[in-house]
């Protein structure tokens, strides 16, 4: 039950996150269409909010920047104050941010539209990125030493279910009810996350008490200090860089994929292009659980991370320089994304102590979002600042894909270094299942103040008692 409601925490927020991607034409369409013509049943002019490609990409960039700053503080606060504090605060921010974003659409044609929508995305980003950290922390606590990758895969699958349903139904909903009601529908789904937060925090509290761990976890949390960041290992930092470079090629691409498909390939409507772009999430939804089971069984997380990066290279090459149907590339990208997510994120609990997991997840998400935010800005500059009423030239799209290729190559470099360092430090990431379970338990027993002398015997006894309970 904890896993089920934990999965629902981010279902609505992931649906809401990519609404602009599906409605890209409406966000960048004209404010008015005084001379609109109809050719073969298609209106040549698209009514919308009048954003330029640069302003549109800023909606995603500010989300990423906010995550980059907030999640560091959020991770530390979660470690200090607990999961229940985090789920209430951050699910509330998701509801508030998505509501302001929807409210901004009512100010079309005014100078207040963009500032209000950016404020909404800022608050939404503060909540959603931090909510994912709480979600991962809850998953890691209840499933560490068990089916950890499967549990991570299921939470990802539920999140991606929100993204998939967005790509399938948002366009049709907008055609029937308009953009404003569509955005409010996304805000309503974020309320589902808030209700799930109430239930999962209640179940988490009951479970802690039944196991007799509530007081112990609180005591461990009091020991967490911001200086503990310095104790994070080289493997952790290489893992974080690998995650950042891989995701730099995923999310910025999906944000503009619908427009890219319509501009480069003939015969695709906006709805069809959205379906094809959403195939990345479709593949992830279908594969996440089974990939999690596979990785739980065979281990080899570092090898999987490297393989995913290598196999992603041809995707952007096909998109940039060939006219192979785009569905091939998006499904391919979805498969590598599924394996990457199931191998990279569950590796973090293997290389950091449980008590600092929130801080470590926060740092990882922060660096990931810095990379994505910068990538969104770079993509916005590459595609130009004019209205996207007309097609963006193919050479601009090719430059964007080359930028994605550069990020993927960087991911290969960092994943190679990660495997080398991990091998020298015992090969924790690439151990098989039974040995991985022991490594997970060992990481739980690492003291926060490793490398320092214990001041007295009483503290030694307390540490031993704490470690034995965690084991």
C-alpha positions in Angstrom: 0.0 0.0 0.0 2.9 2.3 0.7 4.3 1.6 -2.7 0.9 2.1 -4.4 0.2 5.6 -2.9 3.9 6.5 -3.2 3.6 5.9 -6.9 0.6 8.1 -7.2 2.4 11.1 -5.6 3.9 12.2 -8.9 1.3 10.9 -11.4 -0.6 14.2 -11.7 2.5 16.4 -11.6 4.2 14.4 -14.5 1.0 14.8 -16.5 1.0 18.5 -15.8 4.7 19.0 -16.6 4.5 18.1 -20.3 1.2 19.8 -21.2 3.1 22.6 -22.9 4.9 20.0 -25.1 1.6 18.6 -26.4 0.1 22.1 -26.9 3.2 23.7 -28.3 1.3 25.1 -31.3 -1.2 26.7 -29.0 1.5 28.2 -26.7 3.3 29.7 -29.7 0.3 30.4 -31.9 -1.0 33.8 -32.9 -3.1 35.9 -30.5 -5.5 36.7 -33.3 -6.2 35.3 -36.8 -7.8 38.2 -38.7 -6.9 36.8 -42.2 -7.2 33.0 -41.4 -7.9 30.7 -44.3 -9.0 27.1 -44.5 -7.3 24.8 -46.9 -8.5 21.1 -47.1 -10.3 21.5 -43.9 -7.2 22.8 -42.0 -7.0 26.3 -40.5 -3.8 27.9 -41.6 -3.6 30.2 -38.5 -3.4 28.7 -35.0 -4.8 30.7 -32.2 -2.6 30.7 -29.1 -0.7 32.6 -26.4 1.7 34.2 -28.8 5.0 33.0 -27.3 8.2 32.8 -29.2 10.3 29.6 -29.2 12.7 31.2 -26.7 9.9 32.1 -24.3 8.3 28.7 -24.7 11.6 26.9 -23.8 12.0 29.3 -20.9 8.9 27.6 -19.3 11.0 24.4 -19.1 14.3 26.2 -18.3 12.8 27.9 -15.2 11.4 24.6 -14.0 14.8 23.1 -14.2 16.6 26.1 -12.6 14.2 26.1 -9.7 14.8 22.4 -9.2 18.5 23.0 -9.3 18.3 25.4 -6.3 15.4 24.1 -4.3 16.2 20.4 -4.3 19.5 20.8 -2.4 17.7 22.5 0.4 14.8 20.2 0.1 16.9 17.1 0.4 18.6 18.3 3.5 15.3 19.3 5.1 13.8 15.9 4.3 16.8 14.2 6.0 16.4 16.5 9.0 12.6 16.7 9.3 11.4 13.5 7.7 9.4 12.2 4.8 6.0 13.3 6.2 7.0 16.9 6.3 8.3 16.7 2.7 5.3 15.1 1.1 2.9 17.7 2.5 5.0 20.7 1.7 6.0 19.8 -1.8 2.7 18.3 -3.0 1.1 21.6 -1.9 3.6 23.6 -4.0 2.7 21.4 -7.0 -1.0 22.3 -6.6 -0.2 26.0 -6.1 2.2 26.2 -9.0 0.0 24.4 -11.5 -3.0 26.6 -10.5 -1.0 29.8 -11.1 0.1 28.4 -14.5 -3.5 27.7 -15.5 -4.5 31.2 -14.2 -1.9 32.8 -16.4 -3.6 31.5 -19.5 -6.6 33.8 -18.7 -4.3 36.8 -19.2 -3.6 36.2 -22.9 -2.6 39.4 -24.7 -1.5 41.2 -21.5 2.1 41.8 -20.2 1.2 39.7 -17.2 0.8 36.4 -19.0 4.4 35.3 -19.2 5.5 36.5 -15.6 2.5 34.7 -14.0 3.0 31.5 -16.0 6.7 31.5 -15.2 5.9 32.1 -11.5 3.6 29.1 -11.7 6.3 26.9 -13.3 8.8 28.1 -10.6 6.5 27.0 -7.8 5.6 23.8 -9.6 9.3 23.0 -10.1 10.0 23.7 -6.5 7.4 21.1 -5.5 7.7 18.4 -8.2 11.5 18.0 -8.1 11.5 17.9 -4.3 8.5 15.5 -4.2 10.4 13.1 -6.4 13.2 13.1 -3.8 10.7 12.2 -1.0 9.2 9.5 -3.2 12.7 8.0 -3.9 13.6 8.2 -0.2 10.5 6.4 0.9 11.0 3.8 -1.8 14.7 3.3 -0.8 13.8 2.9 2.9 11.1 0.3 2.4 12.7 -1.7 -0.4 16.4 -1.5 0.3 18.0 -5.0 0.3 14.9 -6.3 -1.5 13.4 -5.5 -5.0 14.8 -2.0 -5.0 15.1 -1.5 -8.8 11.6 -3.0 -9.3 10.2 -0.5 -6.8 12.0 2.3 -8.5 10.8 1.0 -11.8 7.1 1.0 -10.6 7.3 4.5 -9.3 8.8 5.6 -12.6 6.1 3.7 -14.5 3.3 5.4 -12.6 4.9 8.8 -13.2 5.3 8.0 -16.9 1.7 6.9 -17.0 0.8 10.5 -16.3 3.1 11.6 -19.1 1.7 9.0 -21.5 -1.9 9.9 -20.8 -1.0 13.5 -21.3 0.3 12.8 -24.8 -2.7 10.7 -25.7 -5.6 12.8 -24.3 -4.5 16.4 -23.8 -4.8 17.4 -27.4 -8.3 16.0 -27.8 -9.4 17.5 -24.5 -8.1 20.9 -25.6 -10.0 20.7 -28.9 -13.2 20.1 -27.0 -12.8 22.4 -24.0 -10.0 24.8 -24.8 -6.6 25.5 -23.4 -7.7 27.1 -20.1 -9.8 24.2 -19.0 -7.0 21.8 -20.1 -4.5 23.5 -17.8 -7.0 23.5 -14.9 -7.5 19.8 -15.5 -3.7 19.4 -15.0 -3.9 21.3 -11.7 -6.7 19.1 -10.6 -4.6 16.0 -11.1 -1.9 17.6 -8.9 -4.6 17.6 -6.1 -4.6 13.8 -6.5 -0.9 13.9 -5.6 -1.7 15.9 -2.4 -4.4 13.3 -1.4 -1.9 10.5 -2.0 0.6 12.4 0.2 -1.8 12.3 3.1 -2.3 8.5 2.7 1.4 7.6 2.2 2.6 9.7 5.1 -0.1 8.0 7.3 1.0 4.5 6.2 4.7 5.4 6.5 4.1 6.5 10.1 2.1 3.3 11.0 4.8 1.1 9.4 7.6 2.9 11.3 5.9 2.4 14.6 5.1 -1.3 13.9 8.8 -1.9 13.2 9.9 0.2 16.2 12.0 2.5 14.0 10.3 5.8 14.4 12.5 7.1 17.2 15.7 5.6 15.7 15.2 7.4 12.3 14.5 10.7 14.1 17.7 10.2 16.1 19.7 9.5 12.9 18.2 12.5 11.2 19.4 14.8 14.0 23.0 13.8 13.2 22.7 14.9 9.6 24.8 18.0 8.9 25.2 20.0 5.7 28.9 19.3 5.9 28.1 15.6 5.2 28.1 16.6 1.5 31.9 16.5 1.7 31.8 12.8 2.6 30.0 11.8 -0.6 32.3 9.5 -2.7 33.8 10.0 -6.1 31.5 7.2 -7.4 28.5 9.3 -6.3 29.7 12.4 -8.2 30.5 10.4 -11.4 27.1 8.8 -11.1 25.4 12.2 -10.8 27.3 13.5 -13.9 26.3 10.4 -15.8 22.6 11.0 -14.9 22.9 14.7 -15.9 24.4 14.2 -19.3 22.0 11.4 -20.2 18.9 13.4 -19.2 20.2 16.4 -21.1 19.4 14.5 -24.2 16.0 13.3 -23.1 13.9 16.1 -21.7 15.0 19.0 -23.9 14.3 16.8 -26.9 10.8 15.8 -25.8 9.9 19.4 -25.1 10.4 20.3 -28.8 9.9 16.8 -30.4 6.3 17.5 -31.6 7.3 20.6 -33.5 10.4 18.9 -34.8 8.4 16.0 -36.3 5.9 18.3 -38.0 8.7 20.5 -39.4 11.0 17.8 -40.7 8.6 14.9 -41.7 5.7 15.5 -44.1 2.2 14.4 -43.3 2.1 14.5 -39.5 -0.6 16.5 -37.8 0.0 18.0 -34.4 -1.9 15.2 -32.7 0.1 12.5 -34.5 3.3 14.2 -33.8 2.4 14.4 -30.1 1.7 10.6 -30.1 5.1 9.9 -31.7 6.9 12.1 -29.3 5.1 10.4 -26.4 6.4 7.0 -27.5 9.5 7.7 -25.4 7.2 7.6 -22.3 5.1 4.8 -23.7 8.2 2.6 -23.9 9.2 3.6 -20.4 5.8 2.8 -19.0 5.7 -0.7 -20.6 9.3 -1.6 -19.7 10.0 0.0 -16.3 8.8 -2.8 -14.1 10.3 -5.7 -16.1 13.6 -3.8 -16.5 13.6 -3.2 -12.7 13.1 -7.0 -12.1 16.0 -7.8 -14.6 18.4 -5.3 -12.9 17.4 -6.6 -9.4 18.3 -10.1 -10.6 21.6 -9.5 -12.6 22.9 -6.3 -11.0 25.5 -4.8 -13.4 24.1 -1.3 -12.9 27.3 0.4 -14.0 27.5 -1.7 -17.2 23.8 -1.0 -18.0 24.4 2.8 -17.5 27.3 2.7 -20.0 25.4 0.5 -22.5 22.4 2.8 -22.4 24.6 5.8 -23.3 26.3 4.0 -26.1 23.0 2.8 -27.6 21.5 6.3 -27.4 24.0 7.7 -29.8 22.4 6.3 -33.0 19.0 7.8 -32.0 20.1 11.5 -32.4 22.1 10.5 -35.5 19.0 9.1 -37.2 16.9 12.2 -36.2 19.6 14.6 -37.5 20.7 13.1 -40.7 18.1 10.6 -42.0 14.4 10.5 -42.8 13.8 7.2 -41.0 10.3 7.3 -39.5 10.6 9.2 -36.2 8.6 6.6 -34.3 11.6 4.3 -34.6 13.8 6.8 -32.9 11.4 7.7 -30.1 10.7 4.1 -29.3 14.4 3.3 -29.3 15.0 6.3 -27.0 12.3 5.1 -24.7 14.0 1.7 -24.4 17.4 3.2 -23.5 15.7 5.7 -21.1 13.9 2.8 -19.3 17.2 0.9 -18.7 19.0 4.1 -17.7 16.4 5.2 -15.2 16.3 1.7 -13.6 20.0 1.4 -13.4 21.2 4.9 -12.5 18.8 6.3 -9.8 18.6 3.0 -7.7 22.5 3.1 -7.7 22.6 6.2 -5.5 21.4 4.3 -2.3 24.2 1.8 -2.9 27.0 4.5 -2.5 25.6 6.8 0.2 24.4 6.1 3.8 20.6 6.0 4.4 20.6 9.0 6.7 22.0 11.3 4.0 20.0 9.8 1.1 17.7 12.8 0.9 20.6 15.2 0.7 22.4 13.0 -1.9 19.2 12.7 -4.0 18.7 16.5 -3.7 22.3 17.2 -5.0 21.8 14.7 -7.8 18.5 16.2 -8.9 19.9 19.7 -8.6 22.9 19.0 -10.9 20.6 17.1 -13.3 18.2 20.1 -13.4 21.1 22.6 -13.9 22.1 20.6 -17.0 18.6 20.3 -18.3 17.9 24.1 -17.7 21.1 25.1 -19.6 20.2 22.6 -22.3 16.7 24.1 -22.7 18.3 27.6 -23.1 20.8 26.4 -25.6 18.1 24.6 -27.6 16.0 27.8 -27.5 18.9 29.8 -28.9 19.6 27.3 -31.6 16.0 27.2 -32.8 15.7 31.0 -32.8 13.6 33.7 -31.1 10.9 34.3 -33.7 7.4 33.0 -33.6 7.1 29.4 -34.7 4.1 30.0 -37.0 6.3 28.9 -39.9 8.6 25.9 -40.1 12.0 26.1 -38.3 14.8 25.4 -40.9 16.1 21.9 -41.0 19.7 23.1 -40.3 18.6 24.5 -37.0 17.1 21.1 -36.0 20.3 19.4 -37.0 22.3 21.6 -34.8 20.0 20.8 -31.9 20.5 17.1 -32.5 24.3 17.5 -32.7 24.0 19.2 -29.3 22.1 16.2 -28.0 24.8 13.9 -29.4 27.5 15.9 -27.6 25.7 15.4 -24.3 25.4 11.6 -25.0 29.1 11.4 -25.7 29.8 13.2 -22.4 27.6 10.6 -20.7 29.6 7.8 -22.2 32.9 9.3 -20.9 31.5 9.7 -17.3 30.0 6.3 -17.2 33.3 4.7 -18.3 35.0 6.6 -15.5 32.3 5.5 -13.1 32.8 1.8 -13.9 36.6 2.2 -13.5 36.3 3.8 -10.1 33.7 1.4 -9.0 35.9 -1.6 -9.9 38.8 -0.1 -7.9 36.5 0.4 -4.9 35.0 -3.1 -4.8 32.6 -3.2 -7.7 29.5 -2.5 -5.7 27.4 -1.2 -8.6 28.2 -4.3 -10.8 27.7 -7.0 -8.2 25.1 -9.7 -8.7 21.9 -9.8 -6.7 23.0 -11.4 -3.4 26.2 -9.5 -3.2 24.3 -6.3 -4.1 21.9 -6.9 -1.2 24.9 -7.2 1.2 26.4 -3.9 -0.3 23.0 -2.2 0.3 23.0 -3.3 3.9 26.7 -2.2 4.3 26.0 1.3 3.0 23.2 1.6 5.6 25.7 0.9 8.4 28.3 3.6 7.3 28.5 6.2 10.0 27.8 9.8 9.1 31.0 11.0 10.7 33.3 8.4 9.0 36.9 9.4 9.2 36.4 11.2 12.6 37.3 9.8 16.0 34.5 9.0 18.3 34.6 11.2 21.3 33.6 8.6 23.9 32.5 5.0 24.5 28.8 6.0 25.0 28.6 7.3 21.5 30.3 4.1 20.2 27.6 2.1 21.9 24.8 4.3 20.5 26.2 4.0 17.0 26.4 0.2 17.3 22.8 0.0 18.5 21.7 2.3 15.6 23.5 0.2 13.0 22.1 -3.0 14.3 18.6 -1.7 14.0 19.2 -0.4 10.5 20.6 -3.8 9.5 
